[in-house]
Amino acid sequence: MYQKDVVLCSASRYTKKYFLNPDFQNLPKEVQDELKIMCVLFTEEVGGVILLMFDKGGNLKLMTEAEEDDILYDEIGSELKIRKLQADKRELFEQLESYYKAFF
């Protein structure tokens, strides 16, 4: 297992790019697609950057960031959207945590 936090994937409204950590290329294509759609839609709705990361214990964390001068970033909306994703995608996130703990 890694000794530090590991990014699973991220998306940025600023660069209009999505990133999937190459260490996770073995995830099923359907899971990769679901992560990509989820992250890109999130940034299109609230702006900023979203990161899905595993902590040292293998727990999946969802984090958002925004540039300091980004007046369009919806901080409250991002927190609400994160909570909704955690509820709606709970099963997926639990499976990703199990995958991470088993293979890393």
N, C-alpha and C positions, 0 to 999 in steps of 0.2 A: 504494500500500500504506500502511496505517496506520503511524504512528510509535511506537505503543505497543501493549501487549497488548490483544487484542480478545476479549471474551467471545462465544463462539458460543451457548452455552446453559448453564443451571444449574437445579438443583432444591434445595429446602430441606425438610428434615423439620420444621423449626420452624414455618415459615409454611404448609406443605403446598401450596407453589406451584412451578410450573415456568416458566422464562423462556427464550424464544428471541429472540435479538437480531433486531430487525426488518430489519436489513441482510441477513439470511439467509432471508427469507421466500420467495425464489425457489428454494430447494432443493426437490427433489421431495417431495411429500407423504409418500411412503414413508420417505424419509430423516428428515424431521421427526418422523414417528411413532416411528421406531426410536430416535432420540435421546431423545425424551420418555420412552418406556418404559424405556430403559436408565438414564436419570438418576433417574427416580422409583423404580424398583426398587432402585437403589443406595442411595438415602437411606432407603428402608424397611428395608433389610437392616442397614446399619451406622450409620445416623443422620447427623446433621450436614448439610453442604451440599456438593454437588459442582459444580465449574465446569469446563467445557471451554473452553479459551482458545487463541487463536493468538498466538504470540510475534511479535516484529518480523520474524523470518525466515520466517514462515508455517508454523511447526511447531506442531502441535496438542499441547497439554499438558492433562493431567487433574489437577485439584487438589481437595483436600478441606479443609474447615474445620469447626471445631466451637466452640460456645460454651464458655467456660472452665469453667463449672459443669455441663457436660453429662456426667454420670457414666455415661450409657448409650451414649455414642459409643464405637465400637470402632475405636481407632486402628490397631491391628495388622490387624484385619480389613479396614479400608479400604485399607490398602496392598496387601494380598493381592488384594483385589477389583479395585483399579486395574490391577495387573499382569495379572490374568485378562482384564479388559476389553481391555487393550492387545493381548493375544494373540488373543483371540476376535474382536475387531472391527478387526483390523489393516487389512484391505482397505478397510473403510468409512473409517477414519481417514486412510488414504493418499489416498483419493478426495476427502475433505474438504480435505486439505492442497492437493491439486492444484486444486480448485475455488477455494480462497482465493487461491492464488498467481496463478491466471488472471484472476480478476475483481476482486481488490483490490490 
